[in-house]
Amino acid sequence: MGIAASPTIASNATQVGERTRRIVGLRLLPFVFILYIVNYIDRTNLAYAALGMSRELGFSDHVFSLGAGVFFVSYLALQIPGALLVELWSARRMISATMIAWGSLTVLTALVHTPSQLYLARFVLGAAEAGFFPGVIVYLSHWFIFEDRAKATSNFMGAIPLSAVLGSPLAGWILGRAWLGFAGWRWLFVVEGAPAILLGVVAFFFLTDWPREAAWLTPEQRQWLEQKLREETPPSRTAITVWQAMRSPIIVWMASLTFLAYIGQYTFVFWFPTMLKRLSGFTDMRVGILGALPFLAGFMAMQFNGWHSDKRAERRWHSAVPLFVAGIAYFFLSIPGHSRLLTIALFTVAGVLTAYLSTFWAIPTQILSHAEAATAVGLINSVGSIAGFAGPYIFGYVYTRTGGSFSLGLRFVMFAVLAAGLMILRIPKTSKTANQT
């Protein structure tokens, strides 16, 4: 009788697991996806606002490069504390406070009149946003088992390209209008900052920190999820310090390649509208519409890549290949003399580089324990975020020094993303914990 009952018990456990995974995905992923769309739009709206600010305020390319980069000075400094607050304090409280703060500061950016005011606005905005991304990455590891983690991360990080798909036409439309005597670029900050404040309030009541606290799961479902996550978590449960993380060869390796990959990502995000306008001569509205194409391609590639990665239970090649494809596109973009159509096509191919994000960020939480991953993710993204300053700034400097040519800057980005792809392939599949290094 006991032998006959075993298949039934296993079948029931499977059904409970499938229901639990489906409920968790439907409950959390759409909401954090919306949060990240708002986050990325607010972080990168300067790229489109620059088109109007340069006309009204006379800001140079150097001012915008520095304005885009100074955001990351404060942003990288608070990455690790943000991730640790999720682990040690409360995800919903930290995420809620972060969103309300950055939404308010985005709205206030509409008051900028001088370069110094722009730098200050971007600096404090970086500090406000710092804990959101690493915090959510750690938070997802509290809820999604290994089998679902890349797919969950791809759904979350799909907000990066989709934010541009939605934000580009919206920005192009707003820039061409003025209300109440204020230019369109000022309204751009107001319209895109206000949703973060509202969603920050909603997040406080909607998010749940841990499965054991989820009233929207049955006791049986909570027990299954907690047990499954315990089984998949590496045995070390000891928190590590920043210094210990910096001494871990694997963490340092992942931080270094993230820096190189982010050079490609952030240079593209902040310079793409300007490059497209100057290479094509299109209007602001048309730049906004066509500017959505690379990010739409990136969104579709990210979703497929995350799904295929989970299906194959493979992360490294799924992370490296999008960077190789983008690197090749950057090489051809660096060759002068393209037609408008070919230029847009190459930019679209370059946009798939973000497809690596969903699979790459599943790796640290796979090979490290929760406590270690909190510090590691913060450190990795902190080092990577330096590229948010260095990439756009160096690209702008090279563009100015070469008399208005994008070619050398695009070669610089090409080498960075190709090197990052090669380094991803060298990440070991298993890891000693940072405490053991």
Buried (B, 14 or more C-beta within 10 A) or exposed (E): EEEEEEEEEEEEBEEBBEBBBEBBBEBBBEBBBBBBBBBBBBBBBBBBBBBBBBEEBEBEBBBBBBBBBBBBBBBBBBBBBBBBBBBEEBBBBBBBBBBBBBBBBBBBBBEBEEBEBBBBBBBBBBBBBBBBBBBBBBBBBBBBBBBBBBBBBBBBBBBBBBBBBBBBBBBBBBBEEBEEEEBBBBBBBBBBBBBBBEBBEBBBEBBBBBBEEBEEBBEEBBBBBBEBBEEBBBEBEEBBEBEBBBEBEBBBBBBBBBBBBBBBBBBBBBBBBBBBBEBBEBBBBBBBBBBBBBBBBBBBBBBEBBBBBBEEEBBBBBBBBBBBBBBBBBBBBBEEEBEEEEBBBBBBBBBBBBBBBBBBBBBBBBBBBBBBBBBBBBBBBBBBBBBBBBBBBBBBBBBBEEEEBBBEBBBBBBBBBBBBBBBBEEBEEEBBBBBEB
